[in-house]
């Protein structure tokens, strides 16, 4: 899967950056990789919630 990558600037509080830095170090990822990991997990969770809500309608 070859996806074009774009440059995206993000402003976050220093405390959040420090937290991401710790998590990325622990998980042996770059900070960017850690952010992408969290975004992907949030996307999966949203899909599960949407699928679950559709079944309950």
QUIDA-V152214 format. One record per residue. N is the residue number from 0. RES is the residue in three letters. PHI is phi in whole degrees, -180 to 180 (NA if undefined). NEAR is the number of other C-alpha atoms within 12 Angstrom. Layout:
BEGIN
n: (N,N)
res: (RES,RES)
phi: (PHI,PHI)
near: (NEAR,NEAR)
END
This chain:
BEGIN
n: (0,1,2,3,4,5,6,7,8,9,10,11,12,13,14,15,16,17,18,19,20,21,22,23,24,25,26,27,28,29,30,31,32,33,34,35,36,37,38,39,40,41,42,43,44,45,46,47,48,49,50,51,52,53,54,55,56)
res: (UNK,UNK,UNK,UNK,UNK,UNK,UNK,UNK,UNK,UNK,UNK,UNK,UNK,UNK,UNK,UNK,UNK,UNK,UNK,UNK,UNK,UNK,UNK,UNK,UNK,UNK,UNK,UNK,UNK,UNK,UNK,UNK,UNK,UNK,UNK,UNK,UNK,UNK,UNK,UNK,UNK,UNK,UNK,UNK,UNK,UNK,UNK,UNK,UNK,UNK,UNK,UNK,UNK,UNK,UNK,UNK,UNK)
phi: (NA,-103,-109,-69,-101,-118,-87,-139,-91,-134,-99,-136,-62,-58,-60,-67,-63,-63,-63,-62,-62,-63,-63,-66,-64,-61,-96,55,-126,-73,-61,-60,-63,-67,-61,-63,-60,-65,-64,-64,-65,-64,-64,-62,-63,-61,-64,-61,-66,-65,-62,-66,-66,-67,-71,-87,-85)
near: (4,4,5,6,9,6,7,8,7,12,9,12,10,11,11,15,19,14,17,26,21,17,21,21,16,13,16,15,18,18,23,22,18,23,24,17,20,19,14,14,14,14,14,14,14,14,14,14,14,14,13,12,11,10,9,8,7)
END
